[in-house]
Amino acid sequence: MRVVIAPDKFKGSLSAPDVARHLETGLHAAACDGGQISNLEVLTIPVADGGEGTLDAAVGSGFARRSAVVSGPTGQRLRAEFAVRGREAVIEMAAASGLAVLPCGAGGTGKGGSGGQPDSASAKGATSLGTGELIRAALDAGCRQIILGVGGSANTDGGAGVLQGLGARLLDADGCELPPGGAALARLAWIDFAGFDSRLDEARFVLASDVDNPLLGPVGAAAVFGPQKGATPADVDALDAALTHFVDVLAAEIGPRALRAAEAPGAGAAGGVGYAAIAVLAATRRPGIDVVLEFTGLSDRLAGADLVITGEGSLDEQSLLGKTPMGVARAAARAGVPVVAVCGRTTLTPQQQKDSGFRQVYPLTSLEAKVEICMAEAGPLLEQLGKHIGAELPGLVPANTAPANSARTKEPLNV
């Protein structure tokens, strides 16, 4: 019996590799308890949708971890990781420029833990500089194919910081360099690309993002995502105006493609880093889950599998819009392999679960009703679910004859 475990992280609880490890422990426990599983083989393939967790997925697929000391979102120095395999690199923007690495006291209200609390000051001043420095570190490592996974960013600077990290200088009317952050772009007079890293001419970029927002306007980077980063309504207006000015100045430097890129789907991703990537780095935007499944080689690694287990922390209506479980379910369906999902909780109806291709959905809340306990005890609870799935394996894979999306979805566990 061959089982492939391909989950995303359980946000706030466990990384994708940890989720896979606990499920594997439970499966093996079921086999050791004298169940009907024979010759159990488990293959773990942590996956992600292009945001946080993308680096773990890359390392789980054979990339090597590297690190570099870069500028954090408010200028503090920090060590951030990226991943390398041959001439290919995977960069998770959140590692250098994310909300999770805001320092305690960022903007004056930091609470510690997994990062400072964003507020108006950090919303206006946070920079993507460290992401540009990570790209340069990848170039130093010999990489020329670079996947930029965006999500969880703290900045709304249009990717200006990325350009600075790669050697561009953003100058005001007096020839002085601008301070970091999106708000300062209102004073931008010109951009000096003389020191821009020449190795970028040989590099090819993929922007791994599910965000299709443009850079500017009512559905742009500042309006939609700024409030999540601490921006007040007045900040949103100021940031959108500053980004509009940034586009005009960049267009004066590189031509009309800067104007076209502002309207491109995905330009508003990661506080506008998508814009700089498309306009200056000629990045190709692709759905994050497609990019991750490609570099993990999931489709090829499903050969001979009897069951696929995927999942994420909350399996809900947002999951149906291209999140990790749906991408894995589609790959499993193409391979003719049944698929089940594990999650912390689910709001999907049995019909939605069935239509999504899942033979069964196993939420932690079927074992423990309190969500806060599920989050705190996710590891042991996942081991219980893994053991339960192991006990049900013979029924989940009846000779692999029925397609995954045709089976009746069971009611939640009552164990």
C-alpha positions as CSV (number, residue, x, y, z in Angstrom):
1,M,0.0,0.0,0.0
2,R,1.5,3.3,-1.1
3,V,0.3,6.6,0.4
4,V,1.4,10.0,-0.7
5,I,1.0,12.8,1.9
6,A,1.0,16.2,0.3
7,P,-0.4,18.9,2.7
8,D,0.0,22.6,3.1
9,K,0.8,24.1,6.5
10,F,-1.8,24.5,9.3
11,K,-1.4,28.2,9.7
12,G,-0.7,29.1,13.3
13,S,-0.1,25.5,14.3
14,L,2.3,23.4,12.1
15,S,4.4,23.7,9.0
16,A,3.6,21.4,6.1
17,P,6.5,19.1,6.8
18,D,5.3,18.8,10.4
19,V,1.7,18.0,9.3
20,A,3.1,15.3,7.0
21,R,5.3,13.9,9.7
22,H,2.4,13.5,12.2
23,L,0.1,11.9,9.6
24,E,2.8,9.5,8.7
25,T,3.3,8.5,12.3
26,G,-0.4,7.8,12.6
27,L,-0.5,5.7,9.5
28,H,2.4,3.6,10.7
29,A,0.7,3.2,14.1
30,A,-2.3,1.8,12.3
31,A,-0.1,-0.7,10.4
32,C,1.6,-1.8,13.6
33,D,-1.7,-2.3,15.4
34,G,-2.4,-5.4,13.2
35,G,-4.6,-3.6,10.7
36,Q,-5.2,-4.7,7.1
37,I,-2.4,-2.6,5.7
38,S,0.4,-4.6,4.2
39,N,3.8,-3.3,3.0
40,L,2.9,0.3,3.9
41,E,5.0,2.8,2.0
42,V,4.6,6.5,2.7
43,L,5.9,9.4,0.6
44,T,5.7,12.9,2.1
45,I,5.7,15.9,-0.3
46,P,5.0,19.2,1.6
47,V,3.3,21.7,-0.7
48,A,2.1,25.3,-0.7
49,D,0.3,27.8,-2.8
50,G,3.2,30.2,-3.4
51,G,3.0,32.1,-0.1
52,E,4.3,31.1,3.3
53,G,5.5,27.5,3.2
54,T,6.8,27.6,-0.3
55,L,10.4,27.4,0.9
56,D,9.5,24.3,3.0
57,A,8.0,22.7,-0.1
58,A,11.1,23.4,-2.1
59,V,13.4,21.9,0.5
60,G,11.2,18.9,0.8
61,S,11.6,18.4,-3.0
62,G,15.4,18.4,-3.0
63,F,16.3,22.0,-2.9
64,A,19.1,23.0,-0.5
65,R,18.6,25.7,2.1
66,R,20.7,28.8,1.8
67,S,20.6,31.9,3.9
68,A,21.7,35.6,3.7
69,V,21.6,38.5,6.1
70,V,19.2,41.1,4.6
71,S,17.2,44.1,5.5
72,G,13.9,43.3,7.2
73,P,10.7,45.3,6.4
74,T,11.6,48.2,8.8
75,G,15.3,48.1,8.0
76,Q,16.5,45.7,10.8
77,R,19.0,43.2,9.7
78,L,17.9,39.6,9.8
79,R,18.9,36.2,8.4
80,A,16.5,34.9,5.8
81,E,16.5,31.6,4.0
82,F,16.0,30.7,0.3
83,A,16.4,27.5,-1.6
84,V,18.6,26.4,-4.4
85,R,18.7,23.5,-6.8
86,G,21.2,23.8,-9.6
87,R,20.5,27.1,-11.3
88,E,17.0,27.4,-9.9
89,A,16.1,29.3,-6.7
90,V,12.9,29.6,-4.7
91,I,12.5,32.8,-2.7
92,E,9.7,33.2,-0.2
93,M,9.2,36.9,0.2
94,A,7.7,36.6,3.7
95,A,11.1,35.4,5.0
96,A,12.6,38.8,4.3
97,S,9.8,41.3,4.0
98,G,6.8,39.7,5.7
99,L,4.5,40.7,8.5
100,A,5.8,37.8,10.5
101,V,9.3,39.3,10.6
102,L,8.2,42.8,11.7
103,P,10.3,43.5,14.8
104,C,8.6,43.8,18.2
105,G,7.7,47.4,18.6
106,A,7.4,48.0,14.8
107,G,5.5,51.2,14.5
108,G,5.4,51.5,18.3
109,T,2.9,48.7,19.0
110,G,4.7,45.5,18.5
111,K,3.5,42.6,20.6
112,G,6.3,40.1,19.9
113,G,5.7,36.4,19.2
114,S,5.6,35.8,15.4
115,G,6.3,39.4,14.6
116,G,5.4,42.9,15.6
117,Q,1.9,44.3,15.2
118,P,1.6,46.4,12.0
119,D,0.3,49.9,12.3
120,S,0.2,53.1,10.3
121,A,3.9,53.8,10.6
122,S,5.0,50.3,9.4
123,A,2.3,50.4,6.7
124,K,3.8,53.6,5.2
125,G,7.5,52.8,5.9
126,A,7.8,49.0,5.4
127,T,10.1,48.0,2.5
128,S,10.7,45.1,0.2
129,L,14.4,45.8,0.1
130,G,15.3,42.5,1.8
131,T,13.5,40.5,-1.0
132,G,15.7,42.3,-3.6
133,E,18.7,41.4,-1.5
134,L,17.6,37.7,-1.4
135,I,17.3,37.8,-5.2
136,R,20.9,39.1,-5.4
137,A,22.0,36.3,-3.0
138,A,20.4,33.8,-5.4
139,L,22.3,35.4,-8.3
140,D,25.5,35.1,-6.3
141,A,24.7,31.4,-5.9
142,G,24.7,31.0,-9.6
143,C,20.9,30.9,-10.0
144,R,19.3,32.3,-13.2
145,Q,15.8,30.7,-12.9
146,I,14.1,32.4,-9.9
147,I,10.7,31.6,-8.4
148,L,9.4,34.5,-6.3
149,G,6.7,33.3,-3.9
150,V,4.8,36.2,-2.6
151,G,2.3,36.5,0.3
152,G,2.3,37.8,3.8
153,S,4.2,40.9,2.9
154,A,4.4,43.9,5.3
155,N,5.2,46.5,2.6
156,T,3.1,48.6,0.1
157,D,6.0,50.1,-1.8
158,G,5.3,48.9,-5.3
159,G,8.4,46.7,-5.3
160,A,10.6,49.8,-5.1
161,G,12.6,48.2,-2.3
162,V,13.2,45.1,-4.5
163,L,14.7,47.4,-7.2
164,Q,16.9,49.1,-4.6
165,G,18.1,45.7,-3.4
166,L,19.2,45.0,-6.9
167,G,21.1,48.2,-7.3
168,A,18.7,50.9,-8.4
169,R,18.7,54.2,-6.6
170,L,15.5,56.1,-5.9
171,L,16.2,59.8,-5.8
172,D,14.3,63.0,-4.9
173,A,14.6,66.3,-6.6
174,D,17.8,67.2,-4.7
175,G,19.5,63.9,-5.7
176,C,19.1,62.4,-2.3
177,E,18.1,58.8,-1.8
178,L,14.6,58.3,-0.6
179,P,13.9,56.6,2.8
180,P,12.3,53.2,2.6
181,G,8.6,52.6,2.2
182,G,5.7,53.3,0.0
183,A,4.8,56.8,1.4
184,A,8.2,58.2,0.4
185,L,7.6,57.5,-3.2
186,A,5.5,60.6,-3.3
187,R,8.8,62.5,-3.4
188,L,10.4,60.4,-6.1
189,A,12.0,62.4,-8.9
190,W,14.0,59.9,-10.9
191,I,15.4,56.4,-10.7
192,D,19.1,55.7,-11.4
193,F,19.5,52.2,-12.9
194,A,23.3,52.6,-13.5
195,G,24.1,50.2,-10.7
196,F,21.4,47.7,-11.5
197,D,22.7,44.1,-11.3
198,S,23.7,43.2,-14.9
199,R,23.2,39.5,-14.2
200,L,19.5,40.1,-14.3
201,D,19.8,40.2,-18.1
202,E,20.3,36.4,-17.9
203,A,17.7,35.7,-15.3
204,R,14.1,34.5,-15.7
205,F,11.5,35.1,-13.1
206,V,8.3,33.4,-12.2
207,L,5.9,35.3,-9.9
208,A,4.0,32.7,-7.9
209,S,0.8,34.4,-6.9
210,D,-2.9,33.8,-6.9
211,V,-3.6,37.6,-6.5
212,D,-4.9,39.1,-9.7
213,N,-5.4,42.7,-8.4
214,P,-3.8,45.6,-10.4
215,L,-1.4,47.9,-8.7
216,L,-3.6,51.0,-8.4
217,G,-7.2,52.2,-7.6
218,P,-10.1,50.8,-5.6
219,V,-9.0,47.1,-6.1
220,G,-5.3,47.9,-6.0
221,A,-2.5,47.0,-3.6
222,A,-3.1,49.9,-1.1
223,A,-6.9,49.8,-1.1
224,V,-7.3,46.0,-0.7
225,F,-4.3,44.9,1.2
226,G,-3.1,48.1,3.0
227,P,-5.6,47.9,5.9
228,Q,-4.3,44.4,6.6
229,K,-0.9,45.9,7.1
230,G,-1.9,48.6,9.5
231,A,-2.9,51.4,7.0
232,T,-5.6,53.9,8.0
233,P,-8.0,55.2,5.3
234,A,-5.9,58.3,5.0
235,D,-2.8,56.1,4.6
236,V,-4.5,54.1,1.9
237,D,-5.2,57.3,-0.1
238,A,-1.6,58.5,0.4
239,L,0.0,55.2,-0.6
240,D,-2.2,54.8,-3.7
241,A,-1.2,58.3,-4.8
242,A,2.5,57.6,-4.1
243,L,2.3,54.4,-6.1
244,T,0.6,56.3,-9.0
245,H,3.5,58.7,-9.0
246,F,6.0,55.8,-8.9
247,V,4.4,54.4,-12.0
248,D,4.7,57.7,-13.8
249,V,8.4,58.1,-12.9
250,L,9.3,54.5,-13.8
251,A,7.5,55.0,-17.1
252,A,9.7,58.0,-17.8
253,E,12.8,55.7,-17.2
254,I,11.8,52.5,-19.0
255,G,8.9,53.4,-21.2
256,P,5.2,52.5,-21.7
257,R,5.6,48.9,-20.3
258,A,5.6,50.5,-16.9
259,L,2.1,51.8,-17.5
260,R,0.9,48.6,-18.9
261,A,2.3,46.6,-16.0
262,A,0.4,48.6,-13.5
263,E,-2.8,47.2,-15.0
264,A,-1.6,43.6,-15.2
265,P,-3.2,40.9,-13.1
266,G,-1.0,40.3,-10.1
267,A,0.7,43.7,-10.2
268,G,-0.9,44.4,-6.8
269,A,0.5,41.3,-5.2
270,A,2.7,41.7,-2.1
271,G,2.2,45.4,-1.8
272,G,3.0,45.9,-5.4
273,V,6.1,43.7,-5.6
274,G,4.2,42.0,-8.4
275,Y,4.3,45.3,-10.3
276,A,8.1,45.7,-10.1
277,A,8.6,42.0,-11.0
278,I,6.4,42.3,-14.1
279,A,7.5,45.8,-15.2
280,V,11.3,45.6,-14.6
281,L,12.1,41.9,-14.2
282,A,9.8,40.7,-16.9
283,A,8.4,38.1,-14.5
284,T,5.7,35.6,-15.7
285,R,2.8,35.4,-13.2
286,R,1.5,31.9,-12.6
287,P,-0.8,30.4,-9.9
288,G,1.2,29.6,-6.9
289,I,0.0,26.0,-6.5
290,D,0.8,25.2,-10.1
291,V,4.3,26.4,-9.7
292,V,4.8,24.5,-6.4
293,L,3.4,21.3,-7.8
294,E,5.6,21.6,-10.8
295,F,8.9,22.0,-8.9
296,T,7.9,19.3,-6.4
297,G,7.2,16.9,-9.3
298,L,4.0,15.8,-7.6
299,S,2.3,14.4,-10.7
300,D,5.2,12.1,-11.5
301,R,5.5,11.0,-7.9
302,L,1.9,9.9,-7.8
303,A,2.7,6.9,-10.0
304,G,1.8,3.7,-8.2
305,A,0.1,5.5,-5.3
306,D,-3.0,4.0,-3.7
307,L,-4.1,7.1,-1.9
308,V,-3.2,10.8,-1.6
309,I,-3.7,12.8,1.6
310,T,-3.7,16.6,1.4
311,G,-5.1,19.4,3.5
312,E,-4.6,22.7,5.2
313,G,-5.7,24.4,8.4
314,S,-9.1,25.6,7.3
315,L,-10.8,23.9,4.4
316,D,-13.4,26.4,3.3
317,E,-14.9,28.3,0.4
318,Q,-11.5,30.1,-0.1
319,S,-9.9,26.7,-0.6
320,L,-12.1,26.1,-3.6
321,L,-10.5,29.1,-5.4
322,G,-7.2,27.4,-6.2
323,K,-5.7,26.7,-2.8
324,T,-3.3,23.8,-2.1
325,P,-5.9,21.0,-1.4
326,M,-7.7,21.7,-4.7
327,G,-4.4,21.7,-6.7
328,V,-3.4,18.4,-5.2
329,A,-6.9,16.9,-5.7
330,R,-6.8,17.8,-9.4
331,A,-3.4,16.2,-9.8
332,A,-4.6,13.1,-8.0
333,A,-7.7,13.0,-10.2
334,R,-5.6,13.1,-13.4
335,A,-3.5,10.2,-12.0
336,G,-6.6,8.2,-11.1
337,V,-5.7,8.1,-7.4
338,P,-8.3,8.6,-4.6
339,V,-7.7,11.6,-2.4
340,V,-8.8,12.6,1.1
341,A,-8.2,15.8,3.0
342,V,-7.3,16.6,6.6
343,C,-7.8,20.0,8.1
344,G,-8.2,21.8,11.4
345,R,-11.8,22.7,10.6
346,T,-14.0,22.7,7.5
347,T,-17.1,24.8,6.5
348,L,-17.6,22.9,3.3
349,T,-20.9,21.0,2.9
350,P,-20.7,17.3,2.1
351,Q,-21.7,18.1,-1.5
352,Q,-18.9,20.6,-1.8
353,Q,-16.5,18.1,-0.5
354,K,-17.7,15.5,-3.0
355,D,-17.6,18.0,-5.9
356,S,-14.1,18.9,-4.9
357,G,-13.0,15.3,-5.4
358,F,-12.5,14.2,-1.8
359,R,-13.5,10.8,-0.8
360,Q,-13.5,11.9,2.8
361,V,-12.6,15.0,4.8
362,Y,-11.1,14.6,8.3
363,P,-11.3,17.7,10.4
364,L,-9.5,17.9,13.8
365,T,-12.8,19.3,15.2
366,S,-14.2,15.8,14.8
367,L,-11.9,14.8,17.6
368,E,-11.8,18.1,19.6
369,A,-14.6,20.6,19.3
370,K,-12.6,23.6,20.6
371,V,-10.7,25.2,17.8
372,E,-8.1,26.7,20.1
373,I,-7.2,23.3,21.4
374,C,-7.1,21.9,17.9
375,M,-4.5,24.6,17.1
376,A,-2.5,23.9,20.2
377,E,-2.6,20.1,20.0
378,A,-2.6,19.8,16.2
379,G,0.3,17.3,16.1
380,P,-1.2,14.6,18.4
381,L,-4.6,15.1,16.8
382,L,-3.2,14.6,13.4
383,E,-1.6,11.4,14.5
384,Q,-5.0,10.2,15.6
385,L,-6.4,11.1,12.3
386,G,-3.5,9.4,10.5
387,K,-4.2,6.2,12.5
388,H,-7.9,6.4,11.7
389,I,-7.2,6.9,8.0
390,G,-4.9,3.9,8.2
391,A,-7.6,1.8,9.6
392,E,-10.0,2.9,6.8
393,L,-7.5,2.4,4.0
394,P,-9.0,-0.8,2.6
395,G,-12.4,1.0,2.2
396,L,-10.8,4.2,0.8
397,V,-9.0,2.4,-2.0
398,P,-11.3,-0.4,-3.2
399,A,-9.0,-1.7,-6.0
400,N,-8.6,1.9,-7.2
401,T,-11.5,1.4,-9.6
402,A,-13.7,4.4,-8.7
403,P,-12.7,7.9,-9.5
404,A,-12.0,10.1,-6.5
405,N,-14.9,12.5,-7.2
406,S,-17.6,9.8,-7.5
407,A,-17.6,8.3,-4.0
408,R,-20.1,9.3,-1.3
409,T,-18.6,11.7,1.2
410,K,-18.9,10.4,4.7
411,E,-20.1,12.3,7.7
412,P,-17.5,13.8,10.0
413,L,-15.8,11.4,12.4
414,N,-17.3,10.6,15.7
415,V,-14.4,9.2,17.6
